[in-house]
Amino acid sequence: MSWLIKTLTSTLGRKLIMSLTGLFLIIFLLVHLAGNLQLLKDDGGMAFNIYAKFMTSNPLIKTTSYILYATFIIHILLSALLTINNLRARGAGYKVNRLSEGVTWSSKNMGILGTIIFIFLVAHLKHFWYEMHWGGIPMVTYEDVTVKDLYLVVATAYGELWYVLFYVVGMIALGFHLYHGFQSAFQTLGLNHLKYTPAIKVVGIGFSLIVPALYALIPLLMYLS
């Protein structure tokens, strides 16, 4: 138990756990995106509703979801602790007028980006996750399968311009967050190498651009349709 306490109380240990949880959340982003893309099918929401039913009823997926919740909480808490420690380390009244060599804007503002993402996450969970579990969502039947019409909930939310803009801002913040976090995770885990680091950087940039863009594209297309 002492090694766990030491890990959680040391800056290096916290960064290590942040990296591992971050990589797990990156995998989640891909899986979640695959499901969200079902919203763009011209089938009245059938593909998305059946997908949502599977994700909320499959025992393995439900077990994994609890791990996901814990991962989110750990990642957010450690991010807050590291941000506070970084602010204290800078000293009161210390200001930087220009970016140091090799330091990106996103790396210097991970706290701000994380706060925006946290606000987005809370609102997103309220609109969809909470409604899915405890909201009075109507049922819809496809052949012999009856499921909650979650597509209706999503389509209603994405029919509001303010929420679409809010969603896009959240994805922009996520993109900057991923731009630094993706590469930083591999570096913290000691997986950086002269031979592989350039490839990791390219993949990280691509991921931080493409994935948030696809997420943002969904509400934009649904609003404009």
C-alpha positions in Angstrom: 0.0 0.0 0.0 2.9 2.3 0.7 4.0 2.3 -2.9 0.5 3.4 -4.0 0.5 6.3 -1.5 4.0 7.3 -2.7 2.9 7.1 -6.3 -0.2 9.3 -5.7 1.7 11.9 -3.7 4.7 12.3 -6.0 4.6 14.5 -9.1 6.1 11.8 -11.3 3.6 9.2 -10.0 0.7 11.5 -10.7 2.0 12.2 -14.2 2.4 8.5 -14.8 -1.2 7.8 -13.8 -2.4 10.8 -15.8 -0.7 9.3 -18.9 -2.2 5.9 -18.4 -5.7 7.2 -17.8 -5.3 9.7 -20.7 -4.5 6.9 -23.2 -7.5 4.9 -21.9 -9.7 7.9 -22.5 -8.2 8.3 -26.0 -9.4 4.7 -26.8 -12.8 5.6 -25.4 -13.0 8.7 -27.7 -12.5 6.4 -30.8 -15.2 3.9 -29.6 -17.6 6.7 -28.7 -17.0 8.4 -32.0 -17.8 5.2 -33.9 -21.2 5.1 -32.1 -21.9 8.8 -32.6 -21.3 8.5 -36.3 -24.4 6.3 -36.4 -26.4 9.6 -35.9 -25.6 10.6 -39.5 -27.3 7.5 -41.1 -30.5 8.4 -42.8 -32.6 5.8 -41.0 -34.6 7.9 -38.5 -32.1 7.1 -35.7 -32.5 3.3 -35.9 -28.8 2.5 -36.1 -27.9 4.9 -33.2 -30.8 3.6 -31.0 -29.8 0.0 -31.5 -26.2 0.8 -30.8 -27.1 2.7 -27.6 -29.2 -0.3 -26.5 -26.3 -2.6 -27.0 -23.9 -0.4 -25.1 -26.2 -0.1 -22.1 -27.2 -3.7 -21.9 -24.1 -5.8 -22.8 -22.6 -7.0 -19.4 -19.0 -6.5 -20.6 -19.7 -3.0 -21.8 -21.5 -2.1 -18.6 -18.6 -3.4 -16.5 -16.1 -1.4 -18.7 -18.3 1.7 -18.2 -17.6 1.6 -14.4 -13.9 1.5 -15.2 -14.4 4.5 -17.5 -16.2 6.5 -14.9 -13.3 5.9 -12.4 -10.8 6.8 -15.1 -12.5 10.1 -15.8 -12.6 11.0 -12.1 -9.0 10.0 -11.5 -7.8 11.9 -14.6 -9.7 15.1 -13.7 -8.6 15.1 -10.0 -4.9 14.5 -10.9 -5.1 17.1 -13.6 -6.4 19.6 -11.1 -3.7 18.7 -8.6 -0.9 19.0 -11.2 -2.3 22.4 -12.4 -2.4 23.7 -8.8 1.2 22.6 -8.2 2.3 24.2 -11.5 0.7 27.5 -10.5 2.4 27.4 -7.2 5.7 26.6 -8.7 5.5 29.6 -11.0 5.4 31.9 -7.9 3.0 34.7 -7.2 3.0 37.5 -9.8 5.2 35.5 -12.2 4.3 36.2 -15.8 5.6 34.8 -19.1 5.4 37.1 -22.0 6.4 34.6 -24.7 6.4 30.9 -25.1 9.7 29.2 -24.2 11.4 27.2 -26.8 9.7 23.8 -27.2 6.7 24.8 -25.1 3.4 25.0 -26.9 0.4 27.2 -26.0 -1.7 24.1 -25.2 1.0 22.8 -22.8 1.0 26.1 -20.9 -2.8 26.3 -20.7 -3.8 22.7 -20.0 -5.5 23.9 -16.8 -7.8 26.3 -18.8 -8.4 23.7 -21.5 -9.2 21.1 -18.9 -11.7 23.4 -17.2 -13.5 24.1 -20.4 -13.6 20.3 -21.2 -14.9 19.6 -17.6 -17.7 22.2 -18.0 -18.6 20.6 -21.4 -18.5 17.1 -19.9 -20.8 18.0 -17.1 -23.3 19.7 -19.5 -23.0 16.8 -21.9 -23.7 14.2 -19.2 -26.7 16.1 -18.0 -28.2 16.3 -21.5 -27.6 12.7 -22.6 -26.2 10.3 -19.9 -28.6 11.5 -17.2 -31.6 11.6 -19.6 -30.7 8.1 -20.9 -30.8 6.6 -17.4 -33.5 8.7 -15.6 -35.3 10.8 -18.2 -38.7 10.2 -19.5 -37.6 9.1 -23.0 -40.2 7.6 -25.3 -39.8 4.1 -26.6 -39.6 3.1 -30.3 -39.9 -0.3 -31.9 -37.8 -1.6 -34.8 -39.3 -4.9 -36.0 -39.3 -6.9 -32.8 -36.8 -4.7 -30.8 -38.1 -2.0 -28.5 -35.6 0.6 -27.3 -35.4 4.1 -25.9 -35.5 6.8 -28.6 -32.2 8.4 -27.6 -31.9 9.7 -31.2 -34.8 12.0 -30.4 -33.0 13.4 -27.4 -29.8 14.0 -29.4 -31.7 15.5 -32.4 -33.6 17.9 -30.1 -30.4 19.1 -28.4 -28.6 19.5 -31.8 -31.5 21.5 -33.1 -30.5 24.3 -30.7 -27.8 26.6 -32.2 -26.4 27.6 -28.8 -25.8 24.0 -27.9 -24.2 23.2 -31.3 -21.8 26.2 -30.7 -21.2 25.1 -27.2 -20.3 21.6 -28.5 -17.9 23.0 -31.1 -16.1 25.1 -28.5 -15.8 22.0 -26.3 -14.3 20.1 -29.2 -11.8 22.9 -30.0 -10.6 22.8 -26.4 -10.4 19.0 -26.6 -8.3 19.2 -29.7 -5.7 21.5 -28.0 -5.8 19.3 -25.0 -5.1 16.2 -27.1 -2.4 18.0 -29.0 -0.3 18.2 -25.9 -1.6 15.3 -24.0 -1.2 12.6 -26.7 2.6 13.2 -27.1 3.1 14.0 -23.4 1.6 10.6 -22.4 4.1 8.6 -24.5 7.0 10.8 -23.2 6.0 10.3 -19.6 5.7 6.5 -20.1 9.3 6.5 -21.5 8.1 5.5 -24.9 9.9 8.3 -26.7 12.7 7.3 -29.1 14.6 9.1 -31.8 13.2 6.5 -34.3 9.5 6.5 -33.1 9.0 10.0 -31.6 8.4 11.7 -35.0 5.8 9.2 -35.9 4.1 9.5 -32.5 4.1 13.3 -33.0 2.5 13.0 -36.4 -0.2 10.6 -35.1 -0.8 12.8 -32.2 -1.3 15.9 -34.4 -3.6 13.9 -36.7 -5.6 12.5 -33.8 -6.0 15.9 -32.1 -7.3 17.4 -35.4 -9.4 14.7 -37.0 -11.2 13.2 -34.0 -12.5 16.4 -32.4 -13.4 17.7 -35.9 -15.5 14.6 -36.6 -17.2 15.0 -33.2 -18.0 18.6 -34.0 -19.2 17.8 -37.5 -22.0 15.6 -36.2 -24.0 18.3 -34.4 -23.2 20.8 -37.2 -24.6 18.5 -39.9 -27.6 17.6 -37.8 -28.4 21.2 -37.2 -28.1 22.2 -40.8 -30.1 19.2 -42.1 
